[in-house]
Amino acid sequence: MLFRKKIERDCTYCAFGAKISEDAVMCQKCGVVPASHQCRRFRYDPMKRVPVAAKPQDFSKYDERDYSL
């Protein structure tokens, strides 16, 4: 869902923001703000979003016979 039309405004994903800690962002327009800050100058930058890691597959339900030809 990186390129949805309706993106929640969050300074963590803004083109003008740079993350300085887990809960603070340095904004070019507003200065140091909380990561959840929302302003009208928000511009979404998809390269700043970190995707959620995929769940590891559970192969324990398969046996040797499933992998042979």
PDB file of N, CA, C, O and CB in Angstrom:
ATOM      1  N   MET A   1       0.820  -1.192   0.000  1.00  0.00           N
ATOM      2  CA  MET A   1       0.000   0.000   0.000  1.00  0.00           C
ATOM      3  C   MET A   1       0.871   1.265   0.000  1.00  0.00           C
ATOM      4  O   MET A   1       0.493   2.280   0.585  1.00  0.00           O
ATOM      5  CB  MET A   1      -0.937  -0.007   1.209  1.00  0.00           C
ATOM      6  N   LEU A   2       2.011   1.201  -0.644  1.00  0.00           N
ATOM      7  CA  LEU A   2       2.908   2.350  -0.665  1.00  0.00           C
ATOM      8  C   LEU A   2       2.377   3.504  -1.503  1.00  0.00           C
ATOM      9  O   LEU A   2       2.653   4.664  -1.197  1.00  0.00           O
ATOM     10  CB  LEU A   2       4.252   1.934  -1.182  1.00  0.00           C
ATOM     11  N   PHE A   3       1.622   3.207  -2.554  1.00  0.00           N
ATOM     12  CA  PHE A   3       1.215   4.244  -3.488  1.00  0.00           C
ATOM     13  C   PHE A   3      -0.296   4.456  -3.506  1.00  0.00           C
ATOM     14  O   PHE A   3      -0.885   4.680  -4.564  1.00  0.00           O
ATOM     15  CB  PHE A   3       1.697   3.901  -4.872  1.00  0.00           C
ATOM     16  N   ARG A   4      -0.915   4.385  -2.337  1.00  0.00           N
ATOM     17  CA  ARG A   4      -2.351   4.653  -2.241  1.00  0.00           C
ATOM     18  C   ARG A   4      -2.614   6.125  -2.520  1.00  0.00           C
ATOM     19  O   ARG A   4      -1.726   6.963  -2.364  1.00  0.00           O
ATOM     20  CB  ARG A   4      -2.899   4.258  -0.845  1.00  0.00           C
ATOM     21  N   LYS A   5      -3.815   6.430  -2.925  1.00  0.00           N
ATOM     22  CA  LYS A   5      -4.203   7.820  -3.152  1.00  0.00           C
ATOM     23  C   LYS A   5      -4.333   8.576  -1.839  1.00  0.00           C
ATOM     24  O   LYS A   5      -3.957   9.745  -1.747  1.00  0.00           O
ATOM     25  CB  LYS A   5      -5.516   7.887  -3.925  1.00  0.00           C
ATOM     26  N   LYS A   6      -4.869   7.902  -0.820  1.00  0.00           N
ATOM     27  CA  LYS A   6      -5.108   8.552   0.464  1.00  0.00           C
ATOM     28  C   LYS A   6      -4.055   8.063   1.463  1.00  0.00           C
ATOM     29  O   LYS A   6      -4.194   6.974   2.019  1.00  0.00           O
ATOM     30  CB  LYS A   6      -6.558   8.258   0.985  1.00  0.00           C
ATOM     31  N   ILE A   7      -3.023   8.843   1.691  1.00  0.00           N
ATOM     32  CA  ILE A   7      -1.939   8.522   2.618  1.00  0.00           C
ATOM     33  C   ILE A   7      -2.161   9.314   3.895  1.00  0.00           C
ATOM     34  O   ILE A   7      -2.452  10.509   3.851  1.00  0.00           O
ATOM     35  CB  ILE A   7      -0.537   8.837   1.996  1.00  0.00           C
ATOM     36  N   GLU A   8      -2.022   8.637   5.041  1.00  0.00           N
ATOM     37  CA  GLU A   8      -2.159   9.352   6.306  1.00  0.00           C
ATOM     38  C   GLU A   8      -0.970  10.300   6.461  1.00  0.00           C
ATOM     39  O   GLU A   8       0.172   9.918   6.206  1.00  0.00           O
ATOM     40  CB  GLU A   8      -2.246   8.357   7.514  1.00  0.00           C
ATOM     41  N   ARG A   9      -1.237  11.510   6.869  1.00  0.00           N
ATOM     42  CA  ARG A   9      -0.189  12.508   7.034  1.00  0.00           C
ATOM     43  C   ARG A   9       0.611  12.192   8.284  1.00  0.00           C
ATOM     44  O   ARG A   9       0.072  12.139   9.389  1.00  0.00           O
ATOM     45  CB  ARG A   9      -0.784  13.932   7.110  1.00  0.00           C
ATOM     46  N   ASP A  10       1.894  11.984   8.092  1.00  0.00           N
ATOM     47  CA  ASP A  10       2.786  11.641   9.189  1.00  0.00           C
ATOM     48  C   ASP A  10       4.163  12.172   8.805  1.00  0.00           C
ATOM     49  O   ASP A  10       4.687  11.811   7.751  1.00  0.00           O
ATOM     50  CB  ASP A  10       2.811  10.079   9.468  1.00  0.00           C
ATOM     51  N   CYS A  11       4.747  13.008   9.626  1.00  0.00           N
ATOM     52  CA  CYS A  11       6.023  13.635   9.278  1.00  0.00           C
ATOM     53  C   CYS A  11       7.150  12.634   9.076  1.00  0.00           C
ATOM     54  O   CYS A  11       8.178  12.981   8.493  1.00  0.00           O
ATOM     55  CB  CYS A  11       6.414  14.610  10.345  1.00  0.00           C
ATOM     56  N   THR A  12       6.986  11.421   9.536  1.00  0.00           N
ATOM     57  CA  THR A  12       7.992  10.388   9.317  1.00  0.00           C
ATOM     58  C   THR A  12       8.134  10.088   7.834  1.00  0.00           C
ATOM     59  O   THR A  12       9.228   9.739   7.389  1.00  0.00           O
ATOM     60  CB  THR A  12       7.632   9.113  10.085  1.00  0.00           C
ATOM     61  N   TYR A  13       7.056  10.212   7.047  1.00  0.00           N
ATOM     62  CA  TYR A  13       7.055   9.906   5.623  1.00  0.00           C
ATOM     63  C   TYR A  13       7.096  11.144   4.744  1.00  0.00           C
ATOM     64  O   TYR A  13       6.894  11.035   3.535  1.00  0.00           O
ATOM     65  CB  TYR A  13       5.849   9.096   5.283  1.00  0.00           C
ATOM     66  N   CYS A  14       7.344  12.294   5.298  1.00  0.00           N
ATOM     67  CA  CYS A  14       7.309  13.549   4.553  1.00  0.00           C
ATOM     68  C   CYS A  14       8.644  13.804   3.860  1.00  0.00           C
ATOM     69  O   CYS A  14       9.700  13.465   4.393  1.00  0.00           O
ATOM     70  CB  CYS A  14       6.963  14.716   5.486  1.00  0.00           C
ATOM     71  N   ALA A  15       8.592  14.397   2.682  1.00  0.00           N
ATOM     72  CA  ALA A  15       9.804  14.730   1.933  1.00  0.00           C
ATOM     73  C   ALA A  15      10.613  15.818   2.633  1.00  0.00           C
ATOM     74  O   ALA A  15      11.820  15.914   2.411  1.00  0.00           O
ATOM     75  CB  ALA A  15       9.445  15.179   0.518  1.00  0.00           C
ATOM     76  N   PHE A  16       9.991  16.628   3.459  1.00  0.00           N
ATOM     77  CA  PHE A  16      10.677  17.720   4.150  1.00  0.00           C
ATOM     78  C   PHE A  16      11.237  17.306   5.505  1.00  0.00           C
ATOM     79  O   PHE A  16      11.930  18.096   6.147  1.00  0.00           O
ATOM     80  CB  PHE A  16       9.734  18.881   4.331  1.00  0.00           C
ATOM     81  N   GLY A  17      10.954  16.094   5.952  1.00  0.00           N
ATOM     82  CA  GLY A  17      11.361  15.662   7.286  1.00  0.00           C
ATOM     83  C   GLY A  17      12.545  14.717   7.265  1.00  0.00           C
ATOM     84  O   GLY A  17      12.733  13.950   6.321  1.00  0.00           O
ATOM     85  N   ALA A  18      13.347  14.786   8.332  1.00  0.00           N
ATOM     86  CA  ALA A  18      14.465  13.865   8.531  1.00  0.00           C
ATOM     87  C   ALA A  18      14.357  13.324   9.946  1.00  0.00           C
ATOM     88  O   ALA A  18      14.307  14.089  10.909  1.00  0.00           O
ATOM     89  CB  ALA A  18      15.856  14.568   8.289  1.00  0.00           C
ATOM     90  N   LYS A  19      14.321  12.020  10.068  1.00  0.00           N
ATOM     91  CA  LYS A  19      14.153  11.372  11.372  1.00  0.00           C
ATOM     92  C   LYS A  19      15.414  11.567  12.208  1.00  0.00           C
ATOM     93  O   LYS A  19      16.512  11.227  11.766  1.00  0.00           O
ATOM     94  CB  LYS A  19      13.838   9.858  11.203  1.00  0.00           C
ATOM     95  N   ILE A  20      15.259  12.118  13.426  1.00  0.00           N
ATOM     96  CA  ILE A  20      16.415  12.306  14.299  1.00  0.00           C
ATOM     97  C   ILE A  20      16.382  11.363  15.493  1.00  0.00           C
ATOM     98  O   ILE A  20      17.413  11.118  16.118  1.00  0.00           O
ATOM     99  CB  ILE A  20      16.479  13.745  14.782  1.00  0.00           C
ATOM    100  N   SER A  21      15.213  10.836  15.813  1.00  0.00           N
ATOM    101  CA  SER A  21      15.075   9.813  16.850  1.00  0.00           C
ATOM    102  C   SER A  21      13.776   9.064  16.584  1.00  0.00           C
ATOM    103  O   SER A  21      13.077   9.351  15.611  1.00  0.00           O
ATOM    104  CB  SER A  21      15.089  10.443  18.298  1.00  0.00           C
ATOM    105  N   GLU A  22      13.452   8.103  17.449  1.00  0.00           N
ATOM    106  CA  GLU A  22      12.237   7.307  17.264  1.00  0.00           C
ATOM    107  C   GLU A  22      10.969   8.149  17.313  1.00  0.00           C
ATOM    108  O   GLU A  22       9.984   7.828  16.648  1.00  0.00           O
ATOM    109  CB  GLU A  22      12.165   6.228  18.316  1.00  0.00           C
ATOM    110  N   ASP A  23      10.986   9.217  18.090  1.00  0.00           N
ATOM    111  CA  ASP A  23       9.761  10.002  18.260  1.00  0.00           C
ATOM    112  C   ASP A  23       9.926  11.467  17.875  1.00  0.00           C
ATOM    113  O   ASP A  23       9.091  12.291  18.248  1.00  0.00           O
ATOM    114  CB  ASP A  23       9.297   9.915  19.686  1.00  0.00           C
ATOM    115  N   ALA A  24      10.985  11.816  17.134  1.00  0.00           N
ATOM    116  CA  ALA A  24      11.183  13.207  16.714  1.00  0.00           C
ATOM    117  C   ALA A  24      11.673  13.267  15.274  1.00  0.00           C
ATOM    118  O   ALA A  24      12.423  12.407  14.813  1.00  0.00           O
ATOM    119  CB  ALA A  24      12.183  13.918  17.646  1.00  0.00           C
ATOM    120  N   VAL A  25      11.224  14.317  14.573  1.00  0.00           N
ATOM    121  CA  VAL A  25      11.587  14.537  13.178  1.00  0.00           C
ATOM    122  C   VAL A  25      12.034  15.979  13.030  1.00  0.00           C
ATOM    123  O   VAL A  25      11.426  16.885  13.600  1.00  0.00           O
ATOM    124  CB  VAL A  25      10.399  14.213  12.217  1.00  0.00           C
ATOM    125  N   MET A  26      13.104  16.195  12.258  1.00  0.00           N
ATOM    126  CA  MET A  26      13.556  17.551  11.951  1.00  0.00           C
ATOM    127  C   MET A  26      12.926  17.943  10.628  1.00  0.00           C
ATOM    128  O   MET A  26      13.268  17.403   9.576  1.00  0.00           O
ATOM    129  CB  MET A  26      15.128  17.647  11.890  1.00  0.00           C
ATOM    130  N   CYS A  27      12.006  18.886  10.694  1.00  0.00           N
ATOM    131  CA  CYS A  27      11.262  19.336   9.517  1.00  0.00           C
ATOM    132  C   CYS A  27      11.901  20.605   8.964  1.00  0.00           C
ATOM    133  O   CYS A  27      12.275  21.493   9.730  1.00  0.00           O
ATOM    134  CB  CYS A  27       9.769  19.583   9.866  1.00  0.00           C
ATOM    135  N   GLN A  28      12.028  20.700   7.644  1.00  0.00           N
ATOM    136  CA  GLN A  28      12.583  21.896   7.018  1.00  0.00           C
ATOM    137  C   GLN A  28      11.648  23.088   7.178  1.00  0.00           C
ATOM    138  O   GLN A  28      12.099  24.233   7.170  1.00  0.00           O
ATOM    139  CB  GLN A  28      12.858  21.640   5.539  1.00  0.00           C
ATOM    140  N   LYS A  29      10.370  22.833   7.320  1.00  0.00           N
ATOM    141  CA  LYS A  29       9.378  23.901   7.390  1.00  0.00           C
ATOM    142  C   LYS A  29       9.015  24.287   8.822  1.00  0.00           C
ATOM    143  O   LYS A  29       8.796  25.465   9.104  1.00  0.00           O
ATOM    144  CB  LYS A  29       8.135  23.484   6.653  1.00  0.00           C
ATOM    145  N   CYS A  30       8.947  23.290   9.749  1.00  0.00           N
ATOM    146  CA  CYS A  30       8.443  23.550  11.098  1.00  0.00           C
ATOM    147  C   CYS A  30       9.487  23.367  12.200  1.00  0.00           C
ATOM    148  O   CYS A  30       9.201  23.672  13.358  1.00  0.00           O
ATOM    149  CB  CYS A  30       7.282  22.651  11.374  1.00  0.00           C
ATOM    150  N   GLY A  31      10.687  22.881  11.878  1.00  0.00           N
ATOM    151  CA  GLY A  31      11.698  22.640  12.901  1.00  0.00           C
ATOM    152  C   GLY A  31      11.547  21.245  13.495  1.00  0.00           C
ATOM    153  O   GLY A  31      11.079  20.328  12.820  1.00  0.00           O
ATOM    154  N   VAL A  32      11.941  21.080  14.752  1.00  0.00           N
ATOM    155  CA  VAL A  32      11.834  19.779  15.422  1.00  0.00           C
ATOM    156  C   VAL A  32      10.393  19.571  15.863  1.00  0.00           C
ATOM    157  O   VAL A  32       9.826  20.385  16.592  1.00  0.00           O
ATOM    158  CB  VAL A  32      12.807  19.687  16.643  1.00  0.00           C
ATOM    159  N   VAL A  33       9.806  18.453  15.403  1.00  0.00           N
ATOM    160  CA  VAL A  33       8.410  18.144  15.705  1.00  0.00           C
ATOM    161  C   VAL A  33       8.298  16.677  16.080  1.00  0.00           C
ATOM    162  O   VAL A  33       9.196  15.899  15.760  1.00  0.00           O
ATOM    163  CB  VAL A  33       7.487  18.476  14.502  1.00  0.00           C
ATOM    164  N   PRO A  34       7.209  16.270  16.756  1.00  0.00           N
ATOM    165  CA  PRO A  34       6.994  14.836  17.026  1.00  0.00           C
ATOM    166  C   PRO A  34       6.785  14.080  15.713  1.00  0.00           C
ATOM    167  O   PRO A  34       6.350  14.667  14.722  1.00  0.00           O
ATOM    168  CB  PRO A  34       5.767  14.629  17.969  1.00  0.00           C
ATOM    169  N   ALA A  35       7.090  12.793  15.703  1.00  0.00           N
ATOM    170  CA  ALA A  35       6.979  11.980  14.488  1.00  0.00           C
ATOM    171  C   ALA A  35       5.546  11.911  13.966  1.00  0.00           C
ATOM    172  O   ALA A  35       5.339  11.750  12.764  1.00  0.00           O
ATOM    173  CB  ALA A  35       7.493  10.575  14.754  1.00  0.00           C
ATOM    174  N   SER A  36       4.577  12.027  14.829  1.00  0.00           N
ATOM    175  CA  SER A  36       3.178  11.950  14.410  1.00  0.00           C
ATOM    176  C   SER A  36       2.594  13.316  14.045  1.00  0.00           C
ATOM    177  O   SER A  36       1.386  13.435  13.838  1.00  0.00           O
ATOM    178  CB  SER A  36       2.350  11.322  15.509  1.00  0.00           C
ATOM    179  N   HIS A  37       3.426  14.328  13.967  1.00  0.00           N
ATOM    180  CA  HIS A  37       2.972  15.685  13.637  1.00  0.00           C
ATOM    181  C   HIS A  37       2.377  15.717  12.235  1.00  0.00           C
ATOM    182  O   HIS A  37       2.812  14.979  11.351  1.00  0.00           O
ATOM    183  CB  HIS A  37       4.138  16.696  13.744  1.00  0.00           C
ATOM    184  N   GLN A  38       1.392  16.563  12.038  1.00  0.00           N
ATOM    185  CA  GLN A  38       0.741  16.713  10.743  1.00  0.00           C
ATOM    186  C   GLN A  38       0.674  18.184  10.397  1.00  0.00           C
ATOM    187  O   GLN A  38       0.187  18.989  11.191  1.00  0.00           O
ATOM    188  CB  GLN A  38      -0.674  16.083  10.747  1.00  0.00           C
ATOM    189  N   CYS A  39       1.162  18.548   9.209  1.00  0.00           N
ATOM    190  CA  CYS A  39       1.058  19.945   8.794  1.00  0.00           C
ATOM    191  C   CYS A  39       0.563  20.017   7.357  1.00  0.00           C
ATOM    192  O   CYS A  39       0.497  18.996   6.672  1.00  0.00           O
ATOM    193  CB  CYS A  39       2.417  20.667   8.938  1.00  0.00           C
ATOM    194  N   ARG A  40       0.223  21.187   6.906  1.00  0.00           N
ATOM    195  CA  ARG A  40      -0.353  21.339   5.576  1.00  0.00           C
ATOM    196  C   ARG A  40       0.696  21.263   4.475  1.00  0.00           C
ATOM    197  O   ARG A  40       0.338  21.157   3.302  1.00  0.00           O
ATOM    198  CB  ARG A  40      -1.092  22.650   5.483  1.00  0.00           C
ATOM    199  N   ARG A  41       1.964  21.312   4.812  1.00  0.00           N
ATOM    200  CA  ARG A  41       3.035  21.226   3.820  1.00  0.00           C
ATOM    201  C   ARG A  41       3.491  19.791   3.562  1.00  0.00           C
ATOM    202  O   ARG A  41       4.502  19.570   2.895  1.00  0.00           O
ATOM    203  CB  ARG A  41       4.215  22.056   4.269  1.00  0.00           C
ATOM    204  N   PHE A  42       2.756  18.828   4.083  1.00  0.00           N
ATOM    205  CA  PHE A  42       3.108  17.421   3.942  1.00  0.00           C
ATOM    206  C   PHE A  42       3.217  17.029   2.474  1.00  0.00           C
ATOM    207  O   PHE A  42       2.309  17.291   1.685  1.00  0.00           O
ATOM    208  CB  PHE A  42       2.078  16.540   4.646  1.00  0.00           C
ATOM    209  N   ARG A  43       4.337  16.398   2.112  1.00  0.00           N
ATOM    210  CA  ARG A  43       4.515  15.829   0.782  1.00  0.00           C
ATOM    211  C   ARG A  43       5.047  14.414   0.968  1.00  0.00           C
ATOM    212  O   ARG A  43       6.138  14.221   1.506  1.00  0.00           O
ATOM    213  CB  ARG A  43       5.488  16.703  -0.104  1.00  0.00           C
ATOM    214  N   TYR A  44       4.282  13.433   0.527  1.00  0.00           N
ATOM    215  CA  TYR A  44       4.605  12.022   0.745  1.00  0.00           C
ATOM    216  C   TYR A  44       5.848  11.622  -0.043  1.00  0.00           C
ATOM    217  O   TYR A  44       5.968  11.935  -1.228  1.00  0.00           O
ATOM    218  CB  TYR A  44       3.418  11.130   0.348  1.00  0.00           C
ATOM    219  N   ASP A  45       6.775  10.926   0.624  1.00  0.00           N
ATOM    220  CA  ASP A  45       7.968  10.384   0.003  1.00  0.00           C
ATOM    221  C   ASP A  45       7.960   8.868   0.226  1.00  0.00           C
ATOM    222  O   ASP A  45       8.272   8.423   1.331  1.00  0.00           O
ATOM    223  CB  ASP A  45       9.270  11.049   0.585  1.00  0.00           C
ATOM    224  N   PRO A  46       7.612   8.059  -0.787  1.00  0.00           N
ATOM    225  CA  PRO A  46       7.495   6.612  -0.595  1.00  0.00           C
ATOM    226  C   PRO A  46       8.816   5.935  -0.241  1.00  0.00           C
ATOM    227  O   PRO A  46       8.804   4.821   0.282  1.00  0.00           O
ATOM    228  CB  PRO A  46       6.938   5.984  -1.838  1.00  0.00           C
ATOM    229  N   MET A  47       9.941   6.570  -0.508  1.00  0.00           N
ATOM    230  CA  MET A  47      11.238   5.973  -0.194  1.00  0.00           C
ATOM    231  C   MET A  47      11.538   5.993   1.301  1.00  0.00           C
ATOM    232  O   MET A  47      12.442   5.287   1.747  1.00  0.00           O
ATOM    233  CB  MET A  47      12.335   6.699  -0.944  1.00  0.00           C
ATOM    234  N   LYS A  48      10.808   6.775   2.083  1.00  0.00           N
ATOM    235  CA  LYS A  48      11.029   6.840   3.528  1.00  0.00           C
ATOM    236  C   LYS A  48      10.226   5.800   4.288  1.00  0.00           C
ATOM    237  O   LYS A  48      10.471   5.580   5.474  1.00  0.00           O
ATOM    238  CB  LYS A  48      10.683   8.212   4.042  1.00  0.00           C
ATOM    239  N   ARG A  49       9.277   5.159   3.631  1.00  0.00           N
ATOM    240  CA  ARG A  49       8.459   4.153   4.308  1.00  0.00           C
ATOM    241  C   ARG A  49       9.207   2.831   4.369  1.00  0.00           C
ATOM    242  O   ARG A  49       9.731   2.361   3.358  1.00  0.00           O
ATOM    243  CB  ARG A  49       7.105   3.974   3.593  1.00  0.00           C
ATOM    244  N   VAL A  50       9.256   2.231   5.550  1.00  0.00           N
ATOM    245  CA  VAL A  50       9.903   0.934   5.730  1.00  0.00           C
ATOM    246  C   VAL A  50       8.818  -0.137   5.693  1.00  0.00           C
ATOM    247  O   VAL A  50       7.923  -0.134   6.537  1.00  0.00           O
ATOM    248  CB  VAL A  50      10.718   0.875   7.077  1.00  0.00           C
ATOM    249  N   PRO A  51       8.885  -1.063   4.717  1.00  0.00           N
ATOM    250  CA  PRO A  51       7.834  -2.080   4.620  1.00  0.00           C
ATOM    251  C   PRO A  51       7.886  -3.059   5.781  1.00  0.00           C
ATOM    252  O   PRO A  51       8.940  -3.284   6.375  1.00  0.00           O
ATOM    253  CB  PRO A  51       7.952  -2.836   3.307  1.00  0.00           C
ATOM    254  N   VAL A  52       6.749  -3.630   6.090  1.00  0.00           N
ATOM    255  CA  VAL A  52       6.649  -4.624   7.153  1.00  0.00           C
ATOM    256  C   VAL A  52       7.303  -5.917   6.672  1.00  0.00           C
ATOM    257  O   VAL A  52       7.086  -6.335   5.535  1.00  0.00           O
ATOM    258  CB  VAL A  52       5.160  -4.866   7.561  1.00  0.00           C
ATOM    259  N   ALA A  53       8.087  -6.539   7.513  1.00  0.00           N
ATOM    260  CA  ALA A  53       8.765  -7.782   7.146  1.00  0.00           C
ATOM    261  C   ALA A  53       7.751  -8.910   6.986  1.00  0.00           C
ATOM    262  O   ALA A  53       6.776  -8.997   7.732  1.00  0.00           O
ATOM    263  CB  ALA A  53       9.824  -8.159   8.204  1.00  0.00           C
ATOM    264  N   ALA A  54       7.994  -9.760   6.014  1.00  0.00           N
ATOM    265  CA  ALA A  54       7.102 -10.896   5.763  1.00  0.00           C
ATOM    266  C   ALA A  54       7.261 -11.937   6.867  1.00  0.00           C
ATOM    267  O   ALA A  54       8.342 -12.094   7.434  1.00  0.00           O
ATOM    268  CB  ALA A  54       7.393 -11.529   4.377  1.00  0.00           C
ATOM    269  N   LYS A  55       6.184 -12.640   7.164  1.00  0.00           N
ATOM    270  CA  LYS A  55       6.232 -13.695   8.167  1.00  0.00           C
ATOM    271  C   LYS A  55       7.021 -14.882   7.615  1.00  0.00           C
ATOM    272  O   LYS A  55       6.870 -15.221   6.441  1.00  0.00           O
ATOM    273  CB  LYS A  55       4.801 -14.129   8.583  1.00  0.00           C
ATOM    274  N   PRO A  56       7.848 -15.512   8.424  1.00  0.00           N
ATOM    275  CA  PRO A  56       8.577 -16.691   7.934  1.00  0.00           C
ATOM    276  C   PRO A  56       7.618 -17.853   7.685  1.00  0.00           C
ATOM    277  O   PRO A  56       6.657 -18.051   8.429  1.00  0.00           O
ATOM    278  CB  PRO A  56       9.671 -17.111   8.943  1.00  0.00           C
ATOM    279  N   GLN A  57       7.891 -18.612   6.634  1.00  0.00           N
ATOM    280  CA  GLN A  57       7.050 -19.744   6.283  1.00  0.00           C
ATOM    281  C   GLN A  57       7.282 -20.900   7.255  1.00  0.00           C
ATOM    282  O   GLN A  57       8.393 -21.097   7.747  1.00  0.00           O
ATOM    283  CB  GLN A  57       7.324 -20.189   4.839  1.00  0.00           C
ATOM    284  N   ASP A  58       6.230 -21.654   7.522  1.00  0.00           N
ATOM    285  CA  ASP A  58       6.316 -22.822   8.398  1.00  0.00           C
ATOM    286  C   ASP A  58       6.380 -24.079   7.525  1.00  0.00           C
ATOM    287  O   ASP A  58       5.365 -24.522   6.987  1.00  0.00           O
ATOM    288  CB  ASP A  58       5.094 -22.882   9.388  1.00  0.00           C
ATOM    289  N   PHE A  59       7.567 -24.640   7.391  1.00  0.00           N
ATOM    290  CA  PHE A  59       7.760 -25.826   6.563  1.00  0.00           C
ATOM    291  C   PHE A  59       7.708 -27.118   7.372  1.00  0.00           C
ATOM    292  O   PHE A  59       7.937 -28.198   6.829  1.00  0.00           O
ATOM    293  CB  PHE A  59       9.079 -25.736   5.836  1.00  0.00           C
ATOM    294  N   SER A  60       7.413 -27.017   8.653  1.00  0.00           N
ATOM    295  CA  SER A  60       7.383 -28.220   9.483  1.00  0.00           C
ATOM    296  C   SER A  60       6.228 -29.166   9.122  1.00  0.00           C
ATOM    297  O   SER A  60       6.287 -30.351   9.449  1.00  0.00           O
ATOM    298  CB  SER A  60       7.281 -27.828  10.942  1.00  0.00           C
ATOM    299  N   LYS A  61       5.202 -28.672   8.467  1.00  0.00           N
ATOM    300  CA  LYS A  61       4.074 -29.524   8.113  1.00  0.00           C
ATOM    301  C   LYS A  61       4.366 -30.391   6.885  1.00  0.00           C
ATOM    302  O   LYS A  61       3.588 -31.292   6.570  1.00  0.00           O
ATOM    303  CB  LYS A  61       2.845 -28.671   7.862  1.00  0.00           C
ATOM    304  N   TYR A  62       5.483 -30.128   6.187  1.00  0.00           N
ATOM    305  CA  TYR A  62       5.873 -30.936   5.039  1.00  0.00           C
ATOM    306  C   TYR A  62       6.885 -31.989   5.461  1.00  0.00           C
ATOM    307  O   TYR A  62       7.640 -31.787   6.412  1.00  0.00           O
ATOM    308  CB  TYR A  62       6.450 -30.053   3.922  1.00  0.00           C
ATOM    309  N   ASP A  63       6.902 -33.099   4.763  1.00  0.00           N
ATOM    310  CA  ASP A  63       7.889 -34.146   5.060  1.00  0.00           C
ATOM    311  C   ASP A  63       8.764 -34.375   3.824  1.00  0.00           C
ATOM    312  O   ASP A  63       8.616 -33.684   2.816  1.00  0.00           O
ATOM    313  CB  ASP A  63       7.182 -35.480   5.495  1.00  0.00           C
ATOM    314  N   GLU A  64       9.669 -35.341   3.909  1.00  0.00           N
ATOM    315  CA  GLU A  64      10.635 -35.630   2.846  1.00  0.00           C
ATOM    316  C   GLU A  64       9.944 -35.971   1.524  1.00  0.00           C
ATOM    317  O   GLU A  64      10.456 -35.634   0.456  1.00  0.00           O
ATOM    318  CB  GLU A  64      11.546 -36.782   3.265  1.00  0.00           C
ATOM    319  N   ARG A  65       8.811 -36.621   1.586  1.00  0.00           N
ATOM    320  CA  ARG A  65       8.092 -37.054   0.392  1.00  0.00           C
ATOM    321  C   ARG A  65       7.585 -35.858  -0.431  1.00  0.00           C
ATOM    322  O   ARG A  65       7.483 -35.947  -1.655  1.00  0.00           O
ATOM    323  CB  ARG A  65       6.918 -37.955   0.788  1.00  0.00           C
ATOM    324  N   ASP A  66       7.275 -34.763   0.226  1.00  0.00           N
ATOM    325  CA  ASP A  66       6.777 -33.581  -0.476  1.00  0.00           C
ATOM    326  C   ASP A  66       7.856 -32.925  -1.345  1.00  0.00           C
ATOM    327  O   ASP A  66       7.530 -32.210  -2.291  1.00  0.00           O
ATOM    328  CB  ASP A  66       6.241 -32.570   0.530  1.00  0.00           C
ATOM    329  N   TYR A  67       9.131 -33.160  -1.037  1.00  0.00           N
ATOM    330  CA  TYR A  67      10.215 -32.510  -1.755  1.00  0.00           C
ATOM    331  C   TYR A  67      10.884 -33.419  -2.780  1.00  0.00           C
ATOM    332  O   TYR A  67      11.851 -33.004  -3.420  1.00  0.00           O
ATOM    333  CB  TYR A  67      11.237 -32.017  -0.780  1.00  0.00           C
ATOM    334  N   SER A  68      10.411 -34.611  -2.949  1.00  0.00           N
ATOM    335  CA  SER A  68      11.023 -35.529  -3.921  1.00  0.00           C
ATOM    336  C   SER A  68      10.175 -35.584  -5.199  1.00  0.00           C
ATOM    337  O   SER A  68       8.978 -35.297  -5.201  1.00  0.00           O
ATOM    338  CB  SER A  68      11.176 -36.956  -3.308  1.00  0.00           C
ATOM    339  N   LEU A  69      10.852 -35.962  -6.273  1.00  0.00           N
ATOM    340  CA  LEU A  69      10.145 -36.043  -7.554  1.00  0.00           C
ATOM    341  C   LEU A  69       9.681 -37.442  -7.809  1.00  0.00           C
ATOM    342  O   LEU A  69       9.064 -37.709  -8.841  1.00  0.00           O
ATOM    343  CB  LEU A  69      11.027 -35.575  -8.698  1.00  0.00           C
TER     344      LEU A  69
END
